[in-house]
């Protein structure tokens, strides 16, 4: 009799859920192209994703902007190149750190909530009730969440970058005597308009990943309350994995 391997079972389950998530992404894209969008649900999810996450996003990015500037000033001051802090901030914080940081926060907060909510509906057979009411769960539950995340992630990223920039400028002026005008001029000279478009594109992709991962892992939940807990945790971990992998690919393609 062949031996059972729990690691193999887990691996097979991961590939199954990953495949379902990819299939779900295709279904969502088809429905969006056909205009099958519950606008009321989209607005509700936009409020959850945007307003519900705004405080944490702003607070963490403000502190991150301060810390990034302090670290750059310490290193560049030793080289006598404090005038380059703005350019380093543009390349490091604005172009790379802000999109990935905001996406990580959204995955931790929103994807987990999606997985828990939809997973609970799955194990309590509420999704079957939707089918009996002739309501497609993908149209009603998944599409609004994907659309909301794809809209709100770029918005949150721009707001977060602005607050991080304010924190960076204030810390540079206060602690290292930098000129705010020189800082901003160097940043503007380094950060091209195409970079802003790339930042928005990254955020859009990260939003889709966050929503699809949470919904995909929620829809494939089994095993009652314990299964919901596992799906929630797995959605966060895999969401981070997919976001960082996508960031690597997009960075190679865009820059």
C-alpha positions in Angstrom: 0.0 0.0 0.0 1.5 3.4 -0.9 2.3 5.8 1.9 0.3 8.9 2.4 2.3 12.2 2.5 0.7 15.1 4.2 3.1 17.5 2.5 2.0 16.1 -0.9 -1.6 16.5 0.1 -0.9 20.1 1.1 1.0 20.7 -2.1 -1.8 19.2 -4.3 -4.3 21.4 -2.4 -2.2 24.5 -3.1 -2.1 23.8 -6.8 -5.8 23.2 -6.9 -6.6 26.5 -5.1 -4.1 28.3 -7.3 -5.7 26.9 -10.4 -9.1 27.8 -9.2 -7.9 31.4 -8.5 -6.5 31.7 -12.0 -9.8 30.4 -13.5 -11.7 32.8 -11.3 -9.6 35.7 -12.6 -10.6 34.7 -16.1 -14.2 34.6 -15.2 -14.0 38.0 -13.5 -12.4 39.5 -16.6 -15.1 38.1 -18.9 -17.9 39.4 -16.6 -16.3 42.9 -16.4 -16.0 43.0 -20.2 -19.7 42.1 -20.5 -20.6 44.8 -18.0 -21.9 42.4 -15.4 -21.0 44.6 -12.4 -23.2 45.1 -9.3 -22.4 48.8 -8.8 -23.9 49.0 -5.4 -21.7 46.2 -4.2 -18.7 47.9 -5.8 -19.3 51.1 -4.0 -19.7 49.2 -0.7 -16.4 47.3 -1.2 -14.6 50.5 -2.3 -15.6 52.0 1.1 -14.3 48.9 2.9 -11.0 48.8 1.0 -10.4 52.5 0.8 -11.8 54.2 3.9 -11.4 51.1 6.1 -7.6 50.8 5.3 -6.8 54.5 4.9 -5.7 55.3 8.5 -3.3 52.4 8.6 -1.9 53.1 5.2 -1.3 56.8 5.9 0.2 56.2 9.4 2.6 53.4 8.3 3.7 55.2 5.1 4.3 58.5 6.9 6.7 56.8 9.4 8.3 54.9 6.5 9.0 58.1 4.6 10.6 59.6 7.7 12.7 56.5 8.4 13.7 56.2 4.7 14.9 59.8 4.6 16.8 59.5 7.9 18.7 56.4 6.6 19.5 57.9 3.3 20.7 61.2 4.9 23.0 59.2 7.3 24.6 57.3 4.5 24.9 60.2 1.9 26.1 62.7 4.5 29.2 60.6 5.0 29.8 60.9 1.2 29.0 64.6 1.2 26.1 64.0 -1.2 23.1 65.2 0.8 21.8 66.9 -2.4 21.0 63.4 -3.8 18.6 62.5 -1.0 15.6 63.6 -3.1 16.6 61.4 -6.0 17.2 58.4 -3.8 13.8 59.0 -2.2 12.2 59.0 -5.6 13.8 55.8 -6.8 13.7 53.8 -3.5 10.6 55.0 -1.7 8.2 56.3 -4.4 9.0 53.9 -7.2 9.4 50.6 -5.3 8.6 50.8 -1.6 5.2 52.6 -1.6 3.3 50.3 -4.0 4.6 47.1 -2.4 4.0 48.4 1.2 0.4 49.5 0.5 -0.3 46.2 -1.3 1.1 44.2 1.6 -1.1 46.1 4.0 -4.2 45.6 1.8 -3.4 41.8 1.5 -3.1 41.6 5.3 -6.3 43.4 6.0 -8.6 43.0 3.0 -7.6 39.7 1.5 -7.9 38.0 4.9 -11.4 39.6 5.3 -12.5 38.4 1.9 -11.3 34.9 2.5 -12.9 34.7 5.9 -16.3 36.1 4.8 -16.6 34.1 1.6 -15.1 31.0 3.3 -17.8 31.2 6.0 -20.4 31.5 3.3 -19.0 28.4 1.6 -18.9 26.2 4.7 -22.4 27.3 5.8 -23.8 26.6 2.3 -24.8 30.2 1.8 -23.3 30.1 -1.7 -25.7 27.2 -2.5 -28.5 29.5 -1.4 -27.3 32.1 -3.9 -27.5 29.6 -6.7 -31.0 28.6 -5.6 -31.9 32.3 -5.9 -30.4 32.3 -9.4 -27.6 34.6 -8.3 -24.1 33.9 -9.5 -21.7 34.2 -6.6 -18.9 35.3 -8.9 -21.0 38.2 -10.2 -22.4 39.1 -6.7 -19.3 38.5 -4.5 -16.1 38.3 -6.5 -16.4 40.9 -9.3 -17.3 43.8 -7.0 -14.3 43.0 -4.7 -11.9 42.8 -7.6 -13.1 46.1 -9.2 -13.0 47.8 -5.8 -9.4 46.7 -5.1 -8.2 47.6 -8.6 -9.7 51.1 -8.2 -8.7 51.8 -4.6 -5.2 50.4 -4.6 -3.8 53.1 -7.0 -5.7 55.8 -5.1 -4.3 54.6 -1.7 -0.9 54.4 -3.2 -0.9 58.0 -4.5 -2.2 59.2 -1.1 0.4 57.1 0.8 3.2 58.4 -1.4 2.2 62.0 -0.8 2.1 61.5 3.0 5.4 59.6 2.9 6.9 62.5 0.9 5.7 65.0 3.4 7.2 63.0 6.2 10.5 62.6 4.3 10.8 66.3 3.6 10.0 67.3 7.1 12.5 64.9 8.6 15.2 65.9 6.2 14.7 69.6 7.0 14.3 69.1 10.7 17.1 66.6 11.4 19.7 67.2 8.7 19.1 70.8 7.6 18.2 69.9 4.1 16.5 72.4 1.8 12.9 71.4 1.1 13.1 73.1 -2.3 16.3 71.2 -3.3 14.8 67.9 -2.0 11.6 68.4 -4.1 13.5 69.6 -7.2 15.8 66.6 -7.1 12.8 64.3 -6.6 11.0 65.9 -9.6 14.1 65.6 -11.8 14.4 61.9 -11.0 10.8 60.8 -10.9 9.6 60.9 -14.5 5.8 61.0 -15.5 6.3 57.5 -16.8 7.3 56.4 -13.3 4.0 57.6 -11.9 2.1 55.6 -14.6 4.2 52.5 -13.7 3.4 53.0 -10.0 -0.3 53.1 -10.9 0.0 50.0 -13.1 1.7 48.1 -10.3 -1.0 49.1 -7.8 -3.7 48.0 -10.2 -2.1 44.6 -10.6 -1.5 44.3 -6.9 -5.2 45.1 -6.3 -6.3 42.4 -8.6 -4.0 39.9 -6.9 -5.2 40.9 -3.4 -8.8 40.5 -4.3 -8.5 37.3 -6.4 -6.4 35.6 -3.7 -8.8 36.4 -0.9 -11.8 35.3 -3.0 -10.2 32.3 -4.5 -9.0 30.9 -1.1 -12.4 31.7 0.4 -14.4 29.9 -2.3 -12.3 26.8 -1.9 -12.7 26.6 1.9 -13.6 23.3 3.4 -13.7 21.9 6.9 -16.0 24.2 8.9 -14.7 27.0 11.2 -11.2 25.4 11.3 -11.1 25.5 7.5 -12.1 29.2 7.5 -9.2 30.0 9.8 -6.7 28.1 7.6 -8.0 29.8 4.4 -7.7 33.2 6.0 -4.1 32.6 7.0 -3.3 31.0 3.6 -4.8 33.9 1.7 -2.6 36.4 3.5 0.6 34.3 3.1 0.0 33.5 -0.6 -1.2 37.0 -1.3 2.1 38.4 -0.1 3.9 35.7 -2.2 2.0 36.6 -5.3 2.4 40.4 -4.8 6.2 40.2 -4.3 6.5 37.8 -7.3 4.5 40.2 -9.5 6.5 43.1 -8.3 9.7 41.4 -9.3 8.3 40.7 -12.8 6.9 44.1 -13.3 10.0 45.8 -12.2 12.1 43.9 -14.7 9.6 44.7 -17.5 9.0 48.4 -16.6 12.4 49.5 -15.6 
